[in-house]
């Protein structure tokens, strides 16, 4: 006789939902709260019950179309959680705080964009100055002729003994 034959399988018993368990009442298959508050989510129902009350939660769920009930319960849980944290403002306080953060971030973004534009303009001005300096100083005519030479002693470019070796500038 194997171990499998000793195990007796029992039919699965319907467990009461979190709402019925907390309210200590019988949970039948027609329980309106069972689909939204399973037995393992007691804390979720506890918050909603504490803030709104069980009868009000049932009334609110019944007022909503069945297709939207899950979203309605999620909203109730969110609001109840927010009310537990902030009894005066609830989710409105969190929304206002987030809107304030968005405004501050928008101002910071505008400030950063202005700074980037300012730095780009400075870069363009410096580039323009450098280009003008290069044209005036480095390419100067020799003895008024049409020949141009670099503005430094270019004789070292032709003499390997005078040309600096890589690393000579390091002390």
N, C-alpha and C positions, 0 to 999 in steps of 0.2 A: 504494500500500500504506500503510495507516494505522498509527498507533502501536499500536492495539489488537491488530492481527494479529501484531505483533512480540513482545508480552508472552506468555510461555508460562505458563500456570497449572499449578502443581504441586499435587498432592494434599497436603492438610495432614497433616503428620507429627505423630504423638502425641508431645507433649513430656513428659518425665518429671516427676513431681511433685517438690515440694521435698524430701520425705523420700528418695526414690530418688536424686535428684541429689546430695544431701548424703552419702548412704551409698554413692554410686557403684555403684549396681546398676541392673539393667534394670527399667524400669517398664512393666508390661503393663496391659492393660485390666482385669484383676482385682485391681489393687493396692488394698488396703484403705485406705491412707493418702491416695490421690490425691484423693478428693472433699473431704477436709478440709484438705489442705496443697497447694494449687496451686503451680505452679512459681514464681509471682511473690511468694510469701509464705515465702521461705527463713528469714527471721528468726523467724517464728512456730514453725516446726519446730525450728530450732536451739535455742531456749529449752527447748522440751518435751524434746528429745533430751538436752540437757545435764543437765536436772534428773531426768528419769525413765528415760532410755535408750530406744532405738528398740524393742527387743523388748518391754519393759514397756508401752510405749504401744500397740503392736499387740495385746498380750494384753488390756489394759484396754478397748480399742475392741471387740474380739471378744466380751468378756463382756457388753457392753451391747446391748440390742435395737436393731435398725437405725433405728427411729423416734426413738430418743433419742441416737444417736451424735453428731449435730452438737452437741447441748448438752453432751455429755460431753467432746468435744474443746475446746469453748469453756472449760469448767471447767478442763481440763488446761492450756490456754494461760494462763488467768488465774492459776492456782496457780503455774505455772512462772515467770511474770513476777514474781509476788510473792516467790517464793523467790530469784529473782535479786537483787531489791532487798533482801530481808531473809532471809538464809539460815536463821536460827534459827526465826523465827515464821511466815514466809510470809504467807499471806492471813489467818491468825489474828491476827497483829499489826495488820494494817489493820482488821480487824473490831473488835478491842478498842479501837483508837484511835477508830474511828467511834462505838462505843457510849459511850465516855467523853465524846466531843463532844456526843452526844445528851443524856446526863445533865446536862452543864453547861448546855446550851441549855434543858433543862426547868427547871433551877433558876433560870436567868436569866428565863425566861418567868413563873415563879411570882412572882419578885421584882418584875417589871414589873407583873403583874396586881395585886399587893398595893399597889404605889405608885399605880397608877391608881385603885384603890378608895379609898386614903387621900386622893388629890387630889379625887375626887368628893365625899367626905364633907366636906372642907374647903370646897369650892365650895358645897355645900348649907348648911353652917353660915354662911358669909359671906352667902349669899343670904337666909337666915332673919334674920340680924342686920340686913341692909339693909332688908328688908321691915318689920321691927319699928321701925327708926329712922324710916323714911318715914312710917309710920302715926302715930308719936308726935310727931315734930318738924314735919313739913311740914303736916300737917292738924291744926292746933291751934284750939280754939274761941276766938272773939273775944269778950272781955268776958263770958265765961261763957254766951254765947248758943248757939243751935243753928247759927249760921253758921260755916262753915269757910273758911279762906283759906290760901294757900300760906305757908310759913314765911319767905319773903323779901319784900322790898319789891315788891309786885306793881303799884305805881302806874306803874312804867316800862313795864309791858305795855300801858298805855293811852295813854302819851305818847310819840309817835315821837321827840321830841327827846331824851328820856332813854334810849330803847331803844338798846343797843349796836349799832353797825354791824359787820358782818362784817369781821374783821381788826383791830378796835380793840385786841384783846388781844395782838397781835403787836408786839414792841418794834421 
